[in-house]
């Protein structure tokens, strides 16, 4: 084949890159064909390109023939003329066959030929550049800022066209022509008609797919200085800066160039320029990060600060040839502590060599030469960050590594991919003082106090969460095996799954239980819609069973600030006087002190004429035994008001203890062993059970002893 370009074109630079493909295997109308998997075309290795140093190229078919009546696409890189051409030139293409019977010299016979109208070469814009460096990884959101300078003046009705490489989208949303993140920073040119008196011209940017178009419009109210050409928007060599936002495609586009052009309204291109796009690091596929370390109960170590293990799953992209993997993980600005982790290749069944081990950065040696290969790497042990929230992971594969320069040449990458949620931490506080387990039959007056095998004991559990527990959500306490919370058997009106809990700190359950209060006994439910609760800032509870007093009015437990007391009455906010069915629990203190919880004891009951101290009346919070396999050792408390982060919350109740020793040694901590001594505390959302915080069963409980008869 002989190709003769118009005068001024040069084929010498990249003649060897010529290729011929069947039309069906070429992505038309885009003239850059990316491959020929069926072998029907001719790649550079199938051709030998000769040139005359100017505009003529001869392509010799070395290994394959071209069939008649087939449509082919010839790709021949050329360099445009150095200056603009006034009109489109003519291209000449001819085919020849070699005459095999002439052996003394290469002799060719002409077969077909044709002339093709080409394209006009326009002037080159003076400047077209991308300012700064956007993210290079596939699917990353990018913000671009470009600078452009045209040699010629810009007039009203002129059109500026910007095109991004294939795979980018510039429009905002799926419909309309608004441009994503568009801004213009050019004096004398506005992207809105609203400020017209200050500028000679304006335009409305329109984006469709990968193309942005400006058509300049004259501001009718603008008064141009005398001597200014009619319709002039920008004088020659004016710097234009504009910004756009988009998302990188997954792979580097085959035609990876930005294009900017300036044309008249009739489509005549006055000047243009192209700009090489940046290489995109192919996105790792099917990425996921999951916690992978559980204890003997199956609970995951997922709270902030816990020692855990993480499994990273991903697949190499079509672009392979890497031998090293760099890993970073964090929550917010705090990293997972990686320098103590051993990396296990779950598919290859071996430990991977770590070339770099820093607290926040790990480089592993692992060959990836098979496209779309699935990879699973488990890192353990590592420490969760001390922040709670969604973890993000950056995994990059590299071609090479050395001790001086580190890793070099990115192959695949994924940046800040979301992983699992790191929970808040629930810490048990004051073991031996705020958190105790003591025998009920033989109360301990002087410490150290003991809890005995097989006996009923009083548990006081005080805890603190690093994250808030909203009102309406739950606190879960799971005791070790063979422990059992004592339900409210024998308490009138309550089921045998209800556990009376003495409340402490900032823990307030959504229902209260009044015991030994005669007609006040039973459940009292939080009235979250009460206007009095909103105005006083304190909870209001309404009696659920036998809720009317003798006059038929409902009864409430509410805070009365003037008397600094929790009261029981039928009129919210009213001062109680000792009438029958009323109650009073004075707490004292000054008006500016924090209001304490509803008291457990210390109540008075009205007789109609006076107040009578109710020695046996008790007010409990409500807990519920789990209906699951944990049974009586699992207690759920629904929160009546938010427990703020960092404040103490407490609950006390009675338990039956195991009859045998459940000993654990220090070596089993963190190994999943010794589950018979571990206590699990969690806060969770009521609607779907999603966790807010956990102690990861790291509270090792209490030492039980046998009682010596004395």
PyMOL commands that set and color helices and strands:
alter all, ss='L'
color gray80, all
select helices_A, chain A and resi 15-17+23-25+44-46+193-198+518-520+531-536+631-633+666-668+675-677
alter helices_A, ss='H'
color red, helices_A
select strands_A, chain A and resi 2-4+19-22+47-51+56-61+72-75+90-98+108-117+123-124+127-130+141-149+154-155+159-163+183-185+189-190+201-202+206-208+211-215+217-218+232-234+239-247+257-263+269-276+282-283+285-291+307-315+322-331+334-335+342-345+350-351+353-358+361-368+374-383+389-402+406-422+424-428+436-439+456-465+474-478+484-485+498-505+511-515+522-526+541-543+556-560+565-569+583-586+604-606+611-613+618-625+634-638+648-656+680-684+691-694
alter strands_A, ss='S'
color yellow, strands_A
deselect
rebuild
show_as cartoon
